[in-house]
């Protein structure tokens, strides 16, 4: 008799977990809407990656700097 009660309790726990997960995702799907799209306005400034006026390092475009590898990152 105890075995049957434990089996029912186990299935009720699984069912409660499934209901909670499905309910949580339904809540987030229904009540939490997508964020509004952003209106990016770059004005007259052209958007070119890595062409900031505030760049710290200047280098020759014809010969870019070499990659620096630290000794600690080399595996033996």
C-alpha angles and dihedrals in degrees: 000000000000091000092058092049091050090050092052091047090051093051091045089053091050091046092049090050092050092047090049093050094046091045092049093051092045089052092051092045095050104034104031110066129196117276114259115260114264119243102221113195114183091173114201094336110107113230106230117156116245094008098111121150086221096059113141101205123057119194139168110270092213092058113025119200119278120253113261116222118192119222091233092061095055112097120215 
